[in-house]
Amino acid sequence: MKKEYKKLAPENRLLLGPGPVEVAPRVLNVMSNPLYGHLDSKFLEITNETMELLRYTFQTTNQLTIPMSGTGSAGMETVMVNLLEEGDRAIICVNGVFGQRLRDMADRCGAEVISVEAPWGKTIDPEDVKKAFKNASGKVKLVGIVHAETSTGVKQPLEEISKIAKENGALLVVDAVTSLGGVDLKIDDWGIDACYSGTQKALSCPPGLSPVTMGEEALKVLSNRKTKVQSWYLDLSMIKNYWGKERVYHHTAPINMIYALREALLIIYEEGLEERFKRHQLNSDAFVSGIEAMGLSMAVKDKEYRLPTLNTVSIPEGVNDITARTYLLDKYGIEIGGGLGDFKGKVWRIGLMGESSKRNNVILLLNALGDALMQQGHRVDFGAATEAALKVYNG
């Protein structure tokens, strides 16, 4: 007897976690368009526009600015396997889960990894990067660092570290998975040689692609490799020929995901980067004001280094993390994220990114979170939280 399967009908969720986040209806709609072949001239026009819009969003003129097939971690792996060979030296900055992942990938490439670390919730100190160069046993090929640490909510300043890397003849590799499209990121002006991101965060597109950009110095390293790139699927020396003038087949492009990314990038272009950055900062500021008016605190203590796209709230003593998040999901259909690594059970990760970064979401979440806390006997002032957030909005 055949098993009967119900028609797929996902329930509505308000996605306010670390990603994926809300997606604009027009992005979802464009995914249902008919497929082109991946070498059809009409589809190649779409890929050209997608690259143009990616350059705008990355704030770069890099020709090799493309969406890789896979999520943000595929972008991370793309950059590392293409730039590192066995025996290379790499300084990897670690102040959270994704710095740890970057370090692991460098190690898997056979590199001699030099770790520069900072406590969770803190930024990497440029002086520590200087010391790492000084103490290295030979030439360092690259510095890897996370711009927006999704596990902690820290926004890392990059310009001084970029200067240090350049003074020592090293490439700067940046993880911008939770910053691209929501926080200012100047690839060219800041001297970033290679950068990767993900579609499901501030770009507000479904997960499945990882935008990657590489500058001239990184491409020189790629072209002068002594060995083949260890991943065939992520080998940019071949993939760039599909995205370039030659249009040489490598693997089948995910057609409908590229439709979606083009539409999501077009929304960013229409809004304008500066306006988009202001919107994300405003909604984060209002949320933080409401949280603090409740008597709660942010995990990142220094306001200057708080990530507006990913807000980490310290869980009050006596409040159960999973119970609160389950209550939000069951009663309000709201998803927020729990902590990872050192922050597991200690913080909530609130994503106010892209379509999710809205005034009504901030006000709703503050009240829903207040309700969840009250259910566990932790009394909060709903009115004060809402008033504090509105004060930010009303200037």
For each residue, the residues with C-beta under 8 A, 3 or more apart:
1:
2:
3:
4:
5:
6: 9
7:
8:
9: 6
10: 13
11: 333
12: 333
13: 10 329 333 334 335
14: 22 332 333 334 335 356 361 364
15: 19 20 21 22 335 351 356
16: 21 334 335 336 350 351 352 356 361 365
17: 21 335 336 337 349 350 351
18: 150 178 201 310 337 349 351
19: 15 150 178 198 200 201 207 351 353
20: 15 23 200 201 206 207
21: 15 16 17 200 201 202 204 351 353 354 355 356
22: 14 15 204 354 355 356
23: 20 27 28 204 205 206 260 264 354 355
24: 27 28 204 263 264 267 355
25: 28 29
26: 29 30 263 267
27: 23 24 30 31 204 205 206 260 263 264 267
28: 23 24 25 31 32 206 260
29: 25 26 32
30: 26 27 33 259 260 262 263
31: 27 28 206 256 257 259 260
32: 28 29 256
33: 30 256 259
34:
35: 255 256
36: 40 42 43 46 255
37: 40 43
38: 43 249 252 253 255
39: 43 44 247 249
40: 36 37 43 44
41: 44 45
42: 36 45 46
43: 36 37 38 39 40 46 47 253 255 258
44: 39 40 41 47 48 247
45: 41 42 48 49
46: 36 42 43 49 50 258 259 262
47: 43 44 50 51 243 253 258
48: 44 45 51 52
49: 45 46 52 53 262
50: 46 47 53 54 67 258 261 262 265
51: 47 48 54 55 65 66 243
52: 48 49 55 56
53: 49 50 56 57 262 265 266 268 269
54: 50 51 57 58 65 66 67 211 213 265
55: 51 52 58 60 61 62 65 213
56: 52 53 59 265 268 269 273
57: 53 54 180 181 203 211 265 268 269 273
58: 54 55 62 65 180 185 187 195 211 213
59: 56 185 186 187 188 189 273
60: 55 65 187 188 213 215
61: 55 188
62: 55 58 65 187 188 213 214 215
63: 244
64: 212 213 214 219 236 240 243
65: 51 54 55 58 60 62 211 212 213 214
66: 51 54 211 212 213 239 240 243
67: 50 54 199 209 210 211 212 257 258 261
68: 74 75 78 196 209 210 211 212 234 239
69: 74 208 209 233 251 253 254
70: 73 74 75 208 209 210 234
71: 74 75 198 199 200 207 208 209 210
72: 75 76 175 177 196 197 198 200 201 210
73: 70 76 77 101 210
74: 68 69 70 71 77 78 210 234
75: 68 70 71 72 78 79 177 196 197 198 210 211 212
76: 72 73 79 80 98 101 102 105 175 177 196 210
77: 73 74 80 81 105 231 234
78: 68 74 75 81 82 196 210 212 231 234 236
79: 75 76 82 83 173 194 195 196 212 214
80: 76 77 83 84 102 105 106 108 109 144 173
81: 77 78 84 105 109 229 230 231 234 235
82: 78 79 214 222 229 234 235 236 237
83: 79 80 141 142 171 173 194 218 221 222
84: 80 81 88 90 106 109 110 111 141 142
85: 88 109 110 111 225 226 227
86: 109 110 111 227
87: 110 111 112
88: 84 85 109 110 111 112 141 142
89: 111 112 113 114 136 137 138 139 140 141
90: 84 106 111 112 113 114 140 141 142 143 144
91: 114 116 129 132 133 136 140 142 143 144 170
92: 99 102 103 106 113 114 115 116 143 144 145
93: 99 116 117 118 124 129 143 144 145 146 156 161
94: 99 100 102 103 115 116 117 118
95: 99 117 118 119 120 121 122 123 124 146 149 152 154 156
96: 99 100 120 146 149 150 151 152 154 340 341
97: 100 101 149 150 151 340 341
98: 76 101 102 146 149 150 151 175 177
99: 92 93 94 95 96 102 103 145 146 149 175
100: 94 96 97 103 104 341
101: 73 76 97 98 104 105
102: 76 80 92 94 98 99 105 106 144 146 173 175
103: 92 94 99 100 106 107 113 115 144
104: 100 101 107 108
105: 76 77 80 81 101 102 108 109
106: 80 84 90 92 102 103 109 111 113 144
107: 103 104 110 111 113
108: 80 104 105
109: 80 81 84 85 86 88 105 106 230
110: 84 85 86 87 88 107
111: 84 85 86 87 88 89 90 106 107 141
112: 87 88 89 90 137
113: 89 90 92 103 106 107
114: 89 90 91 92 132 135 136 140
115: 92 94 103
116: 91 92 93 94 124 128 129 132
117: 93 94 95 128
118: 93 94 95 122 123 124 125 128
119: 95 122
120: 95 96 151 152 341 342 343
121: 95 152 153 154 299 300 301 312 343
122: 95 118 119 154 305
123: 95 118 154 155 156 157 302 305
124: 93 95 116 118 128 129 145 156 161
125: 118 128 129
126: 129 130 160 161 164
127: 130 131
128: 116 117 118 124 125 131 132
129: 91 93 116 124 125 126 132 133 143 161 164 165
130: 126 127 133 134 164
131: 127 128 134 135
132: 91 114 116 128 129 135 136 140
133: 91 129 130 136 140 164 168 170
134: 130 131
135: 114 131 132
136: 89 91 114 132 133 139 140
137: 89 112
138: 89
139: 89 136 169
140: 89 90 91 114 132 133 136 143 168 169 170
141: 83 84 88 89 90 111 170 171 221
142: 83 84 88 90 91 165 170 171 172 173 193 194
143: 90 91 92 93 129 140 161 164 165 170 171 172 173
144: 80 90 91 92 93 102 103 106 173 174 175
145: 92 93 99 124 156 158 161 172 173 174 175
146: 93 95 96 98 99 102 149 156 174 175
147: 155 156 158 174 175 176 179 183 185
148: 154 155 156 175 176 177 178 179 183 307 309 310
149: 95 96 97 98 99 146 152 153 154 156 178 307
150: 18 19 96 97 98 153 177 178 201 310 349
151: 96 97 98 120 339 340 341 343 349
152: 95 96 120 121 149 299 300 312 343
153: 121 149 150 298 299 300 306 307 310 311 312 347 349
154: 95 96 121 122 123 148 149 300 305 306 307
155: 123 147 148 179 183 305 306 307 308
156: 93 95 123 124 145 146 147 148 149 305
157: 123 160 161 305
158: 145 147 161 162 172 174 190 192
159: 162 163 190 191
160: 126 157 163 164
161: 93 124 126 129 143 145 157 158 164 165 172
162: 158 159 165 166 172 190 191 192
163: 159 160 166 167 191
164: 126 129 130 133 143 160 161 167 168
165: 129 142 143 161 162 168 170 171 172 191
166: 162 163 169 170 172 191
167: 163 164
168: 133 140 164 165
169: 139 140 166
170: 91 133 140 141 142 143 165 166
171: 83 141 142 143 165 193 194 217 218 221
172: 142 143 145 158 161 162 165 166 191 192 193 194
173: 79 80 83 102 142 143 144 145 192 193 194 195
174: 144 145 146 147 158 185 192 194 195 196
175: 72 76 98 99 102 144 145 146 147 148 195 196
176: 147 148 179 180 185 195 196 197
177: 72 75 76 98 148 150 180 196 197 198 201
178: 18 19 148 149 150 182 198 201 202 307 309 310 353
179: 147 148 155 176 182 183 185 197 202 307 309
180: 57 58 176 177 183 185 195 197 201 202 203 211
181: 57 197 201 202 203 204 268 276 354
182: 178 179 201 202 276 277 280 308 309 353 354 357
183: 147 148 155 179 180 202 277 280 307 308 309
184: 273 277
185: 58 59 147 174 176 179 180 190 195
186: 59 189 190 192
187: 58 59 60 62 190 192 195 213 215
188: 59 60 61 62 191 192 215
189: 59 186
190: 158 159 162 185 186 187
191: 159 162 163 165 166 172 188
192: 158 162 172 173 174 186 187 188 195 215
193: 142 171 172 173 214 215 217 218
194: 79 83 142 171 172 173 174 212 213 214 215 218
195: 58 79 173 174 175 176 180 185 187 192 212 213
196: 68 72 75 76 78 79 174 175 176 177 210 211 212 213
197: 72 75 176 177 179 180 181 201 203 210 211 212
198: 19 71 72 75 177 178 201 203 207 209 210 211
199: 67 71 203 205 206 207 208 209 210 211 257 260 261 264
200: 19 20 21 71 72 203 205 206 207 208
201: 18 19 20 21 72 150 177 178 180 181 182 197 198 204 309 351 353 354
202: 21 178 179 180 181 182 183 280 309 353 354
203: 57 180 181 197 198 199 200 211 261 264 265 268 354
204: 21 22 23 24 27 181 201 264 267 353 354 355 356
205: 23 27 199 200 209 257 260 261 263 264
206: 20 23 27 28 31 199 200 257 260
207: 19 20 71 198 199 200
208: 69 70 71 199 200 254 257
209: 67 68 69 70 71 198 199 205 254 257 258 261
210: 67 68 70 71 72 73 74 75 76 78 196 197 198 199
211: 54 57 58 65 66 67 68 75 180 196 197 198 199 203 261
212: 64 65 66 67 68 75 78 79 194 195 196 197 236
213: 54 55 58 60 62 64 65 66 187 194 195 196
214: 62 64 65 79 82 193 194 218 219 222 236
215: 60 62 187 188 192 193 194 218 219
216: 219 220
217: 171 193 220 221
218: 83 171 193 194 214 215 221 222
219: 64 214 215 216 222 223
220: 216 217 223 224
221: 83 141 171 217 218 224 225
222: 82 83 214 218 219 225 236 237
223: 219 220 237
224: 220 221
225: 85 221 222 228 229 237
226: 85
227: 85 86 230
228: 225 235
229: 81 82 225 232 234 235 236 237
230: 81 109 227
231: 77 78 81 234 235
232: 229 235 238
233: 69 251
234: 68 70 74 77 78 81 82 229 231 239
235: 81 82 228 229 231 232 238 239
236: 64 78 82 212 214 222 229 239 240
237: 82 222 223 225 229 240
238: 232 235 241 242 248 250
239: 66 68 234 235 236 242 243 250 251
240: 64 66 236 237 243 244
241: 238 244 246 247 248 250
242: 238 239 246 247 248 249 250 253
243: 47 51 64 66 239 240
244: 63 240 241 247
245:
246: 241 242
247: 39 44 241 242 244
248: 238 241 242
249: 38 39 242
250: 238 239 241 242
251: 69 233 239
252: 38
253: 38 43 47 69 242 258
254: 69 208 209 257 258
255: 35 36 38 43 258 259
256: 31 32 33 35 259 260
257: 31 67 199 205 206 208 209 254 260 261
258: 43 46 47 50 67 209 253 254 255 261 262
259: 30 31 33 46 255 256 262 263
260: 23 27 28 30 31 199 205 206 256 257 263 264
261: 50 67 199 203 205 209 211 257 258 264 265
262: 30 46 49 50 53 258 259 265 266
263: 24 26 27 30 205 259 260 266 267
264: 23 24 27 199 203 204 205 260 261 267 268 354
265: 50 53 54 56 57 203 261 262 268 269
266: 53 262 263 269 270
267: 24 26 27 204 263 264 270 271
268: 53 56 57 181 203 264 265 271 273 276
269: 53 56 57 265 266 272
270: 266 267
271: 267 268 275 276 279
272: 269 275 276
273: 56 57 59 184 268 276 277
274: 277 278
275: 271 272 278 279
276: 181 182 268 271 272 273 279 280
277: 182 183 184 273 274 280 281
278: 274 275 281 282
279: 271 275 276 282 283 357
280: 182 183 202 276 277 283 284 308 309 352 353 357
281: 277 278 284 285 308
282: 278 279 285 286 392 393
283: 279 280 286 287 308 352 357 358 359 361 362
284: 280 281 287 288 306 308 309 311 352 357
285: 281 282 288 289 308 392
286: 282 283 289 290 359 362 389 390 392 393
287: 283 284 290 291 311 350 352 362 365 366 389
288: 284 285 291 292 298 306 311
289: 285 286 292 293 388 389 391 392
290: 286 287 293 294 362 363 366 385 386 388 389
291: 287 288 294 296 297 298 311 313 366 385
292: 288 289 295 296 297 298 388
293: 289 290 381 384 385 387 388 389
294: 290 291 366 369 370 373 380 381 384 385
295: 292 316 380 381
296: 291 292 313 314 316 380
297: 291 292 313 314
298: 153 288 291 292 301 306 311 312 313 314
299: 121 152 153 312 313 314 343 346 347
300: 121 152 153 154 305 306 307 312
301: 121 298
302: 123 305 306
303: 306
304:
305: 122 123 154 155 156 157 300 302
306: 153 154 155 284 288 298 300 302 303 311
307: 148 149 153 154 155 178 179 183 300 310 311
308: 155 182 183 280 281 283 284 285 311 352
309: 148 178 179 182 183 201 202 280 284 351 352 353 357
310: 18 148 150 153 178 307 349 350 351 352 353
311: 153 284 287 288 291 298 306 307 308 349 350 351 352
312: 121 152 153 298 299 300 339 343 347 348 349 350
313: 291 296 297 298 299 347 348 350
314: 296 297 298 299 346 347
315: 319 321 324 339 345 346 347 348
316: 295 296 319 373 378
317:
318: 376 377 378
319: 315 316 323 324 373 376 378
320: 323 324 376
321: 315 324 325 338 339 345 346 348
322: 325 326 338
323: 319 320 326 327 375 376
324: 315 319 320 321 327 328 348 369 372 373 375 376
325: 321 322 328 329 335 336 338 348 372
326: 322 323 329 330
327: 323 324 330 331 371 372 375
328: 324 325 331 332 334 335 336 368 369 372
329: 13 325 326 332 333 334 335
330: 326 327
331: 327 328 368 371 372
332: 14 328 329 364 368 371
333: 11 12 13 14 329
334: 13 14 16 328 329 364 365 368
335: 13 14 15 16 17 325 328 329
336: 16 17 325 328 348 349 350 351 365 369
337: 17 18 348 349 350 351
338: 321 322 325 344 345 347 348 349
339: 151 312 315 321 342 343 344 345 346 347 348 349
340: 96 97 151 343 344
341: 96 97 100 120 151 344
342: 120 339 346
343: 120 121 151 152 299 312 339 340 346 347
344: 338 339 340 341
345: 315 321 338 339
346: 299 314 315 321 339 342 343
347: 153 299 312 313 314 315 338 339 343
348: 312 313 315 321 324 325 336 337 338 339
349: 17 18 150 151 153 310 311 312 336 337 338 339
350: 16 17 287 310 311 312 313 336 337 365
351: 15 16 17 18 19 21 201 309 310 311 336 337 356
352: 16 280 283 284 287 308 309 310 311 356 357 361 362
353: 19 21 178 182 201 202 204 280 309 310 356 357
354: 21 22 23 181 182 201 202 203 204 264 357
355: 21 22 23 24 204 358
356: 14 15 16 21 22 204 351 352 353 361
357: 182 279 280 283 284 309 352 353 354 361
358: 283 355 361 362
359: 283 286 362 363 393
360: 363 364
361: 14 16 283 352 356 357 358 364 365
362: 283 286 287 290 352 358 359 365 366 389
363: 290 359 360 366 367 386 389 390
364: 14 332 334 360 361 367 368
365: 16 287 334 336 350 361 362 368 369
366: 287 290 291 294 362 363 369 370 382 385 386 389
367: 363 364 370 371 382 385 386
368: 328 331 332 334 364 365 371 372
369: 294 324 328 336 365 366 372 373
370: 294 366 367 373 374 380 382 385
371: 327 331 332 367 368 374 375
372: 324 325 327 328 331 368 369 375 376
373: 294 316 319 324 369 370 376 378 379 380
374: 370 371 377 378 379 380
375: 323 324 327 371 372
376: 318 319 320 323 324 372 373
377: 318 374
378: 316 318 319 373 374
379: 373 374
380: 294 295 296 370 373 374 385
381: 293 294 295 384 385
382: 366 367 370 385 386
383: 386 387
384: 293 294 381 387 388
385: 290 291 293 294 366 367 370 380 381 382 388 389
386: 290 363 366 367 382 383 389 390
387: 293 383 384 390 391
388: 289 290 292 293 384 385 391 392
389: 286 287 289 290 293 362 363 366 385 386 392 393
390: 286 363 386 387 393 394
391: 289 387 388 394
392: 282 285 286 289 388 389 395
393: 282 286 359 389 390
394: 390 391
395: 392
